[in-house]
């Protein structure tokens, strides 16, 4: 399906500065798993990603993360049941990125409600000799907090490189099966996938080197 230029959505007002600001936040997030970072205004200025056919809007954090990470040498897959043609057209136009099947992509995007163990297992995991071939999954969720919250949340306790003792991250709007799968991946390292969690203008990272334990959230 072809898209009119006016329907593609807007990228940064100042592309170089926007990408630099976003990259710094992503680098900090990957270096400190489980911390929640807010993107500065310069990182999001002017960015207006398109909506999917069902009305879903990609978060601004996910949009600028992908605008920063994708280029003509990379590949991406938009997962889930929604019609992703608008998102594919947006990132193809602004980044020149290739669209490929799930099992061939370097980067993938999904909503938290669409990403489960099966979809994560379908991503490239890399190998002991080439762990850098593992994919990065950018996941849009409904809420991020650095303390244990009540209700329908997944409370993660993270340990490993970049975490002084342990960090607590509550994720709202994701599937429990995803985190049960991720908590069982400790023995797979250095193989695995990296996770970027996005909500509004916030981002948190769970690299493949991070050890995760699941905590039962407090009762309401």
ChimeraX commands (.cxc) that place a marker at each C-alpha (Angstrom):
marker #1 position 0.00,0.00,0.00 radius 0.5
marker #1 position 1.42,3.38,-0.97 radius 0.5
marker #1 position 1.33,6.29,1.46 radius 0.5
marker #1 position 0.99,9.96,0.70 radius 0.5
marker #1 position 3.94,12.06,1.81 radius 0.5
marker #1 position 1.67,13.97,4.20 radius 0.5
marker #1 position 0.69,10.69,5.90 radius 0.5
marker #1 position 4.20,9.50,6.64 radius 0.5
marker #1 position 4.69,11.36,9.92 radius 0.5
marker #1 position 7.42,13.77,10.95 radius 0.5
marker #1 position 10.92,13.18,12.28 radius 0.5
marker #1 position 13.18,15.60,14.16 radius 0.5
marker #1 position 13.23,19.35,13.59 radius 0.5
marker #1 position 17.04,19.11,14.01 radius 0.5
marker #1 position 18.03,15.54,13.05 radius 0.5
marker #1 position 21.68,15.55,14.14 radius 0.5
marker #1 position 21.00,17.11,17.52 radius 0.5
marker #1 position 17.92,14.95,18.11 radius 0.5
marker #1 position 19.78,11.73,17.30 radius 0.5
marker #1 position 22.73,12.70,19.50 radius 0.5
marker #1 position 20.48,13.49,22.46 radius 0.5
marker #1 position 18.57,10.24,22.05 radius 0.5
marker #1 position 21.72,8.15,21.65 radius 0.5
marker #1 position 23.12,9.49,24.93 radius 0.5
marker #1 position 19.96,8.47,26.77 radius 0.5
marker #1 position 19.96,5.01,25.18 radius 0.5
marker #1 position 23.63,4.54,26.07 radius 0.5
marker #1 position 22.94,5.49,29.70 radius 0.5
marker #1 position 19.92,3.18,29.81 radius 0.5
marker #1 position 21.87,0.22,28.43 radius 0.5
marker #1 position 24.71,0.95,30.88 radius 0.5
marker #1 position 22.35,1.01,33.88 radius 0.5
marker #1 position 19.73,-1.73,33.45 radius 0.5
marker #1 position 16.42,-1.13,35.14 radius 0.5
marker #1 position 16.75,2.64,35.49 radius 0.5
marker #1 position 14.06,4.77,33.90 radius 0.5
marker #1 position 15.26,7.73,31.82 radius 0.5
marker #1 position 13.23,10.63,30.46 radius 0.5
marker #1 position 14.20,11.94,27.05 radius 0.5
marker #1 position 15.08,15.67,26.94 radius 0.5
marker #1 position 12.95,18.02,24.82 radius 0.5
marker #1 position 15.63,18.23,22.11 radius 0.5
marker #1 position 15.40,14.45,21.60 radius 0.5
marker #1 position 11.71,14.53,20.75 radius 0.5
marker #1 position 11.20,17.96,19.16 radius 0.5
marker #1 position 9.15,17.69,15.98 radius 0.5
marker #1 position 8.74,13.91,16.01 radius 0.5
marker #1 position 5.24,12.70,15.10 radius 0.5
marker #1 position 5.11,9.00,14.24 radius 0.5
marker #1 position 2.05,7.77,12.35 radius 0.5
marker #1 position -0.73,5.69,13.87 radius 0.5
marker #1 position -1.37,2.09,12.95 radius 0.5
marker #1 position -4.63,1.25,11.20 radius 0.5
marker #1 position -6.27,0.38,14.54 radius 0.5
marker #1 position -5.43,3.83,15.93 radius 0.5
marker #1 position -2.46,2.71,18.05 radius 0.5
marker #1 position 0.19,5.41,18.34 radius 0.5
marker #1 position 3.80,4.41,18.85 radius 0.5
marker #1 position 5.27,6.15,21.92 radius 0.5
marker #1 position 7.58,9.07,21.30 radius 0.5
marker #1 position 10.36,7.18,23.12 radius 0.5
marker #1 position 10.03,4.17,20.82 radius 0.5
marker #1 position 9.90,6.40,17.76 radius 0.5
marker #1 position 13.07,8.36,18.50 radius 0.5
marker #1 position 14.88,5.21,19.67 radius 0.5
marker #1 position 14.20,3.54,16.32 radius 0.5
marker #1 position 14.99,6.72,14.37 radius 0.5
marker #1 position 18.37,6.73,16.14 radius 0.5
marker #1 position 19.17,3.03,15.77 radius 0.5
marker #1 position 17.91,2.27,12.26 radius 0.5
marker #1 position 19.67,3.07,8.99 radius 0.5
marker #1 position 20.03,1.70,5.48 radius 0.5
marker #1 position 22.39,-1.03,6.69 radius 0.5
marker #1 position 19.96,-2.42,9.27 radius 0.5
marker #1 position 16.70,-4.37,9.24 radius 0.5
marker #1 position 13.50,-4.18,11.28 radius 0.5
marker #1 position 10.30,-6.11,11.88 radius 0.5
marker #1 position 7.04,-4.69,13.24 radius 0.5
marker #1 position 5.37,-7.48,15.22 radius 0.5
marker #1 position 1.77,-7.95,16.26 radius 0.5
marker #1 position -1.62,-8.28,14.62 radius 0.5
marker #1 position -1.91,-4.61,13.66 radius 0.5
marker #1 position -1.41,-3.38,10.12 radius 0.5
marker #1 position 2.14,-2.04,10.29 radius 0.5
marker #1 position 2.28,-0.48,6.82 radius 0.5
marker #1 position 2.20,3.09,8.20 radius 0.5
marker #1 position 5.07,2.38,10.61 radius 0.5
marker #1 position 7.04,0.57,7.91 radius 0.5
marker #1 position 6.57,3.49,5.52 radius 0.5
marker #1 position 7.61,6.01,8.17 radius 0.5
marker #1 position 10.90,4.33,9.05 radius 0.5
marker #1 position 11.67,3.33,5.48 radius 0.5
marker #1 position 11.31,6.98,4.44 radius 0.5
marker #1 position 13.26,8.52,7.33 radius 0.5
marker #1 position 15.91,5.81,7.85 radius 0.5
marker #1 position 16.09,3.78,4.63 radius 0.5
marker #1 position 15.76,0.62,6.72 radius 0.5
marker #1 position 14.78,-2.77,5.27 radius 0.5
marker #1 position 11.64,-4.61,6.44 radius 0.5
marker #1 position 12.27,-8.34,7.00 radius 0.5
marker #1 position 10.60,-11.33,8.72 radius 0.5
marker #1 position 10.89,-11.66,12.50 radius 0.5
marker #1 position 13.60,-14.31,12.43 radius 0.5
marker #1 position 15.86,-12.19,10.19 radius 0.5
marker #1 position 15.66,-8.77,11.81 radius 0.5
marker #1 position 18.26,-6.87,13.80 radius 0.5
marker #1 position 15.57,-4.73,15.44 radius 0.5
marker #1 position 11.94,-5.42,16.20 radius 0.5
marker #1 position 9.08,-3.35,17.55 radius 0.5
marker #1 position 6.02,-4.61,19.40 radius 0.5
marker #1 position 3.42,-3.54,21.89 radius 0.5
marker #1 position 3.72,-5.06,25.32 radius 0.5
marker #1 position 0.46,-6.91,24.81 radius 0.5
marker #1 position 1.82,-8.61,21.67 radius 0.5
marker #1 position 5.27,-9.77,22.82 radius 0.5
marker #1 position 5.44,-13.21,24.42 radius 0.5
marker #1 position 8.01,-15.96,24.84 radius 0.5
marker #1 position 7.30,-17.39,21.39 radius 0.5
marker #1 position 7.92,-14.09,19.61 radius 0.5
marker #1 position 11.15,-13.51,21.57 radius 0.5
marker #1 position 12.38,-17.00,20.77 radius 0.5
marker #1 position 11.73,-16.22,17.11 radius 0.5
marker #1 position 14.22,-13.34,17.16 radius 0.5
marker #1 position 17.88,-13.81,16.31 radius 0.5
marker #1 position 19.73,-14.75,19.50 radius 0.5
marker #1 position 23.28,-14.48,18.19 radius 0.5
marker #1 position 25.90,-17.12,18.95 radius 0.5
marker #1 position 28.80,-17.61,21.34 radius 0.5
marker #1 position 31.13,-16.54,18.52 radius 0.5
marker #1 position 28.96,-13.63,17.33 radius 0.5
marker #1 position 26.70,-12.46,20.20 radius 0.5
marker #1 position 26.31,-9.08,18.48 radius 0.5
marker #1 position 23.98,-10.79,16.01 radius 0.5
marker #1 position 21.30,-10.99,18.69 radius 0.5
marker #1 position 18.32,-8.72,18.00 radius 0.5
marker #1 position 17.06,-5.70,19.93 radius 0.5
marker #1 position 13.35,-5.61,20.78 radius 0.5
marker #1 position 11.79,-2.18,21.30 radius 0.5
marker #1 position 8.67,-2.68,23.40 radius 0.5
marker #1 position 5.91,-0.15,24.03 radius 0.5
marker #1 position 4.39,-0.59,27.49 radius 0.5
marker #1 position 1.80,1.28,29.56 radius 0.5
marker #1 position 3.95,2.26,32.53 radius 0.5
marker #1 position 7.49,2.16,33.99 radius 0.5
marker #1 position 8.47,2.75,37.61 radius 0.5
marker #1 position 11.59,2.09,39.68 radius 0.5
marker #1 position 9.70,0.68,42.66 radius 0.5
marker #1 position 7.33,-2.21,43.24 radius 0.5
marker #1 position 3.83,-1.16,42.26 radius 0.5
marker #1 position 0.47,-2.73,42.99 radius 0.5
marker #1 position -1.96,-4.15,40.50 radius 0.5
marker #1 position -1.44,-5.75,37.10 radius 0.5
marker #1 position 2.28,-5.07,36.77 radius 0.5
marker #1 position 5.37,-7.18,36.28 radius 0.5
marker #1 position 7.91,-6.40,39.01 radius 0.5
marker #1 position 11.44,-7.17,37.88 radius 0.5
marker #1 position 14.56,-7.35,40.02 radius 0.5
marker #1 position 17.71,-6.88,37.95 radius 0.5
marker #1 position 21.31,-7.79,38.79 radius 0.5
marker #1 position 24.51,-7.81,36.80 radius 0.5
marker #1 position 26.79,-5.35,34.96 radius 0.5
marker #1 position 25.77,-1.73,35.51 radius 0.5
marker #1 position 23.68,-2.52,38.60 radius 0.5
marker #1 position 25.34,-1.77,41.94 radius 0.5
marker #1 position 23.37,-4.34,43.96 radius 0.5
marker #1 position 19.97,-4.79,42.34 radius 0.5
marker #1 position 17.40,-2.56,40.70 radius 0.5
marker #1 position 13.61,-2.81,40.79 radius 0.5
marker #1 position 11.55,-2.08,37.72 radius 0.5
marker #1 position 7.76,-2.29,37.52 radius 0.5
marker #1 position 6.41,-2.74,34.00 radius 0.5
marker #1 position 2.72,-2.19,33.29 radius 0.5
marker #1 position 1.15,-3.42,30.08 radius 0.5
marker #1 position 3.33,-6.42,29.21 radius 0.5
marker #1 position 2.73,-10.17,29.23 radius 0.5
marker #1 position 3.95,-12.27,32.21 radius 0.5
marker #1 position 5.08,-14.97,29.76 radius 0.5
marker #1 position 7.66,-12.59,28.30 radius 0.5
marker #1 position 9.34,-12.04,31.66 radius 0.5
marker #1 position 9.17,-15.69,32.70 radius 0.5
marker #1 position 11.02,-16.50,29.48 radius 0.5
marker #1 position 13.53,-13.70,30.00 radius 0.5
marker #1 position 14.25,-14.74,33.61 radius 0.5
marker #1 position 15.26,-18.19,32.33 radius 0.5
marker #1 position 17.89,-16.90,29.88 radius 0.5
marker #1 position 20.84,-16.49,32.28 radius 0.5
marker #1 position 22.62,-19.60,30.97 radius 0.5
marker #1 position 22.25,-18.44,27.36 radius 0.5
marker #1 position 24.57,-15.42,27.73 radius 0.5
marker #1 position 26.33,-14.07,25.66 radius 0.5
marker #1 position 23.53,-15.15,23.32 radius 0.5
marker #1 position 20.16,-13.47,23.69 radius 0.5
marker #1 position 18.25,-10.28,22.91 radius 0.5
marker #1 position 18.38,-6.75,24.28 radius 0.5
marker #1 position 15.15,-5.08,25.41 radius 0.5
marker #1 position 14.28,-1.39,25.25 radius 0.5
marker #1 position 11.10,-0.59,27.17 radius 0.5
marker #1 position 9.31,2.60,26.19 radius 0.5
marker #1 position 6.40,4.54,27.64 radius 0.5
marker #1 position 5.60,8.12,26.64 radius 0.5
marker #1 position 8.97,9.91,26.69 radius 0.5
marker #1 position 10.55,7.38,29.07 radius 0.5
marker #1 position 12.86,4.49,28.32 radius 0.5
marker #1 position 14.49,1.68,30.30 radius 0.5
marker #1 position 16.76,-1.10,29.10 radius 0.5
marker #1 position 17.26,-4.77,29.94 radius 0.5
marker #1 position 20.42,-5.92,28.10 radius 0.5
marker #1 position 21.06,-9.62,27.56 radius 0.5
marker #1 position 23.77,-9.51,30.27 radius 0.5
marker #1 position 21.22,-8.64,32.98 radius 0.5
marker #1 position 19.98,-11.31,35.38 radius 0.5
marker #1 position 16.26,-11.01,36.09 radius 0.5
marker #1 position 14.06,-12.33,38.87 radius 0.5
marker #1 position 10.30,-11.89,38.96 radius 0.5
marker #1 position 8.57,-10.65,42.09 radius 0.5
marker #1 position 4.89,-11.09,42.88 radius 0.5
marker #1 position 3.44,-7.56,43.00 radius 0.5
marker #1 position 1.76,-6.42,46.23 radius 0.5
marker #1 position -1.97,-7.03,46.46 radius 0.5
marker #1 position -4.33,-4.15,45.85 radius 0.5
marker link #1:1,2 radius 0.2
marker link #1:2,3 radius 0.2
marker link #1:3,4 radius 0.2
marker link #1:4,5 radius 0.2
marker link #1:5,6 radius 0.2
marker link #1:6,7 radius 0.2
marker link #1:7,8 radius 0.2
marker link #1:8,9 radius 0.2
marker link #1:9,10 radius 0.2
marker link #1:10,11 radius 0.2
marker link #1:11,12 radius 0.2
marker link #1:12,13 radius 0.2
marker link #1:13,14 radius 0.2
marker link #1:14,15 radius 0.2
marker link #1:15,16 radius 0.2
marker link #1:16,17 radius 0.2
marker link #1:17,18 radius 0.2
marker link #1:18,19 radius 0.2
marker link #1:19,20 radius 0.2
marker link #1:20,21 radius 0.2
marker link #1:21,22 radius 0.2
marker link #1:22,23 radius 0.2
marker link #1:23,24 radius 0.2
marker link #1:24,25 radius 0.2
marker link #1:25,26 radius 0.2
marker link #1:26,27 radius 0.2
marker link #1:27,28 radius 0.2
marker link #1:28,29 radius 0.2
marker link #1:29,30 radius 0.2
marker link #1:30,31 radius 0.2
marker link #1:31,32 radius 0.2
marker link #1:32,33 radius 0.2
marker link #1:33,34 radius 0.2
marker link #1:34,35 radius 0.2
marker link #1:35,36 radius 0.2
marker link #1:36,37 radius 0.2
marker link #1:37,38 radius 0.2
marker link #1:38,39 radius 0.2
marker link #1:39,40 radius 0.2
marker link #1:40,41 radius 0.2
marker link #1:41,42 radius 0.2
marker link #1:42,43 radius 0.2
marker link #1:43,44 radius 0.2
marker link #1:44,45 radius 0.2
marker link #1:45,46 radius 0.2
marker link #1:46,47 radius 0.2
marker link #1:47,48 radius 0.2
marker link #1:48,49 radius 0.2
marker link #1:49,50 radius 0.2
marker link #1:50,51 radius 0.2
marker link #1:51,52 radius 0.2
marker link #1:52,53 radius 0.2
marker link #1:53,54 radius 0.2
marker link #1:54,55 radius 0.2
marker link #1:55,56 radius 0.2
marker link #1:56,57 radius 0.2
marker link #1:57,58 radius 0.2
marker link #1:58,59 radius 0.2
marker link #1:59,60 radius 0.2
marker link #1:60,61 radius 0.2
marker link #1:61,62 radius 0.2
marker link #1:62,63 radius 0.2
marker link #1:63,64 radius 0.2
marker link #1:64,65 radius 0.2
marker link #1:65,66 radius 0.2
marker link #1:66,67 radius 0.2
marker link #1:67,68 radius 0.2
marker link #1:68,69 radius 0.2
marker link #1:69,70 radius 0.2
marker link #1:70,71 radius 0.2
marker link #1:71,72 radius 0.2
marker link #1:72,73 radius 0.2
marker link #1:73,74 radius 0.2
marker link #1:74,75 radius 0.2
marker link #1:75,76 radius 0.2
marker link #1:76,77 radius 0.2
marker link #1:77,78 radius 0.2
marker link #1:78,79 radius 0.2
marker link #1:79,80 radius 0.2
marker link #1:80,81 radius 0.2
marker link #1:81,82 radius 0.2
marker link #1:82,83 radius 0.2
marker link #1:83,84 radius 0.2
marker link #1:84,85 radius 0.2
marker link #1:85,86 radius 0.2
marker link #1:86,87 radius 0.2
marker link #1:87,88 radius 0.2
marker link #1:88,89 radius 0.2
marker link #1:89,90 radius 0.2
marker link #1:90,91 radius 0.2
marker link #1:91,92 radius 0.2
marker link #1:92,93 radius 0.2
marker link #1:93,94 radius 0.2
marker link #1:94,95 radius 0.2
marker link #1:95,96 radius 0.2
marker link #1:96,97 radius 0.2
marker link #1:97,98 radius 0.2
marker link #1:98,99 radius 0.2
marker link #1:99,100 radius 0.2
marker link #1:100,101 radius 0.2
marker link #1:101,102 radius 0.2
marker link #1:102,103 radius 0.2
marker link #1:103,104 radius 0.2
marker link #1:104,105 radius 0.2
marker link #1:105,106 radius 0.2
marker link #1:106,107 radius 0.2
marker link #1:107,108 radius 0.2
marker link #1:108,109 radius 0.2
marker link #1:109,110 radius 0.2
marker link #1:110,111 radius 0.2
marker link #1:111,112 radius 0.2
marker link #1:112,113 radius 0.2
marker link #1:113,114 radius 0.2
marker link #1:114,115 radius 0.2
marker link #1:115,116 radius 0.2
marker link #1:116,117 radius 0.2
marker link #1:117,118 radius 0.2
marker link #1:118,119 radius 0.2
marker link #1:119,120 radius 0.2
marker link #1:120,121 radius 0.2
marker link #1:121,122 radius 0.2
marker link #1:122,123 radius 0.2
marker link #1:123,124 radius 0.2
marker link #1:124,125 radius 0.2
marker link #1:125,126 radius 0.2
marker link #1:126,127 radius 0.2
marker link #1:127,128 radius 0.2
marker link #1:128,129 radius 0.2
marker link #1:129,130 radius 0.2
marker link #1:130,131 radius 0.2
marker link #1:131,132 radius 0.2
marker link #1:132,133 radius 0.2
marker link #1:133,134 radius 0.2
marker link #1:134,135 radius 0.2
marker link #1:135,136 radius 0.2
marker link #1:136,137 radius 0.2
marker link #1:137,138 radius 0.2
marker link #1:138,139 radius 0.2
marker link #1:139,140 radius 0.2
marker link #1:140,141 radius 0.2
marker link #1:141,142 radius 0.2
marker link #1:142,143 radius 0.2
marker link #1:143,144 radius 0.2
marker link #1:144,145 radius 0.2
marker link #1:145,146 radius 0.2
marker link #1:146,147 radius 0.2
marker link #1:147,148 radius 0.2
marker link #1:148,149 radius 0.2
marker link #1:149,150 radius 0.2
marker link #1:150,151 radius 0.2
marker link #1:151,152 radius 0.2
marker link #1:152,153 radius 0.2
marker link #1:153,154 radius 0.2
marker link #1:154,155 radius 0.2
marker link #1:155,156 radius 0.2
marker link #1:156,157 radius 0.2
marker link #1:157,158 radius 0.2
marker link #1:158,159 radius 0.2
marker link #1:159,160 radius 0.2
marker link #1:160,161 radius 0.2
marker link #1:161,162 radius 0.2
marker link #1:162,163 radius 0.2
marker link #1:163,164 radius 0.2
marker link #1:164,165 radius 0.2
marker link #1:165,166 radius 0.2
marker link #1:166,167 radius 0.2
marker link #1:167,168 radius 0.2
marker link #1:168,169 radius 0.2
marker link #1:169,170 radius 0.2
marker link #1:170,171 radius 0.2
marker link #1:171,172 radius 0.2
marker link #1:172,173 radius 0.2
marker link #1:173,174 radius 0.2
marker link #1:174,175 radius 0.2
marker link #1:175,176 radius 0.2
marker link #1:176,177 radius 0.2
marker link #1:177,178 radius 0.2
marker link #1:178,179 radius 0.2
marker link #1:179,180 radius 0.2
marker link #1:180,181 radius 0.2
marker link #1:181,182 radius 0.2
marker link #1:182,183 radius 0.2
marker link #1:183,184 radius 0.2
marker link #1:184,185 radius 0.2
marker link #1:185,186 radius 0.2
marker link #1:186,187 radius 0.2
marker link #1:187,188 radius 0.2
marker link #1:188,189 radius 0.2
marker link #1:189,190 radius 0.2
marker link #1:190,191 radius 0.2
marker link #1:191,192 radius 0.2
marker link #1:192,193 radius 0.2
marker link #1:193,194 radius 0.2
marker link #1:194,195 radius 0.2
marker link #1:195,196 radius 0.2
marker link #1:196,197 radius 0.2
marker link #1:197,198 radius 0.2
marker link #1:198,199 radius 0.2
marker link #1:199,200 radius 0.2
marker link #1:200,201 radius 0.2
marker link #1:201,202 radius 0.2
marker link #1:202,203 radius 0.2
marker link #1:203,204 radius 0.2
marker link #1:204,205 radius 0.2
marker link #1:205,206 radius 0.2
marker link #1:206,207 radius 0.2
marker link #1:207,208 radius 0.2
marker link #1:208,209 radius 0.2
marker link #1:209,210 radius 0.2
marker link #1:210,211 radius 0.2
marker link #1:211,212 radius 0.2
marker link #1:212,213 radius 0.2
marker link #1:213,214 radius 0.2
marker link #1:214,215 radius 0.2
marker link #1:215,216 radius 0.2
marker link #1:216,217 radius 0.2
marker link #1:217,218 radius 0.2
marker link #1:218,219 radius 0.2
marker link #1:219,220 radius 0.2
view
